[in-house]
Each structure stands twice: as structure tokens, then as C-alpha cells.
Amino acid sequence: MQTVNTDEKSLPTHVVLDSLKERVSSNNARLLLHTALVQIGRSGQDMDNGVVLNQDEAQKLCLVLINQGGPAFQVGKNLYKQVLQ
């Protein structure tokens, strides 16, 4: 799993996508991330643009993934721990 930049407390969307791809198919990973981004008020296109989320957005995204359950739960939980540390 790739690491999060802990100095700036930010989270690139490609890190989230790669983490999701480790647990589900590429298409499902993209769908999960797209849905989560929209729920936090970002554009679903942000995952293709390589956007870096600030700490607040990253925390919200992780919580959305956790609430989705299933494979997204574990990814959200792991990334949330990294964003908070």
C-alpha cells in the first residue's frame, strides 16, 4: 500500500484508488471512489485528475468509505489512520 504524505496531512486520490484496487476490481474501485468523492462534494472527475485532498476532505472521504462497508471499509479505516497520524 502506498503511503500518505503525513507532513502536509493530504491524500492524493490515486492513493485511494490504488488501495481500493488491491481489494476489488478496477471498475468497482473507480465506482466506489467516484461515489465517495461526490458524497464529500468533489467532482467524480477528480480521481482522473490526480487531485490531492486536504486533511478535512481526506477524513470525510475515509468516513464515507467506512460507511460504505465491505472492502471499502478496510481501505477507509487504514487511510483514516494514516491521515490522522
N, C-alpha and C positions, 0 to 999 in steps of 0.2 A: 504494500500500500504506500502511496506517495504521502509525503508529509506536508503539513500546513505551515505556512510562514508564521511562526509564533511571535516574531519580533513586532510585526505590524498587526497581528491578530486579524488576518484576512484569509479568505478561502477562494481560490480560483475554481470556477465552475468545472473545468476539465478534471480537477482532482475528484470532485464529487462524482462526475460521470465515470471516471475510471474505477472508482471504488464500487459503484453500482454494477459496472460491467463484470467485476470479479464474482458477483453473486447471481446475476441474471443475464439474459441475452442482451445484446447490444440494443435492439429495438425496445425491449422493456426498460432498460436503463435510461434511454433517451425519453421515453414516455414518463417514467417516474420523475426524472429531473425536470422535464418541461412542466408537468403538473405542479410540482413543488415551487418552481420559480414563479409561476403565475399566481399561486396562492400567497406568496410573500410580496406581490406587487411588482415583480420584474417581468420583463418580456421573455417569452419562451425562447426567443431568438438569442438570448444572452448566452445560452450554453454553446452555441455555434460561434459566437464572437469571442470566446475566451475571456469573459468578464471576471473580474476579481471582486468578490463580495466583501464589504466591510464587516467588522465583527458583529454588529447588530443584525445585518442581513444574514450572515452565516449562521448565527444562532437560531434565527427564525426558520431558515431553510432546514437546519438539522431537526428542529422540533416538528416541522411538517413531515419530514421523512420518518421520524419516530412514530408519529401518529398514523402514518400510512400502514405501519405494521409490516409483517412478512420480512423479506430480505432488506427492504428499505430501513426497517427498524434498526438492525445491527449497524448498517452504514451510518445512519443518522447519529446513533449513540456514540460510535467510535469517533466520528468527526466532531461531534459536540464536545467530547472530552479534549480533543486536540485544540479546538478553538478557544476553550476556556482556560487552558493552561498557559 
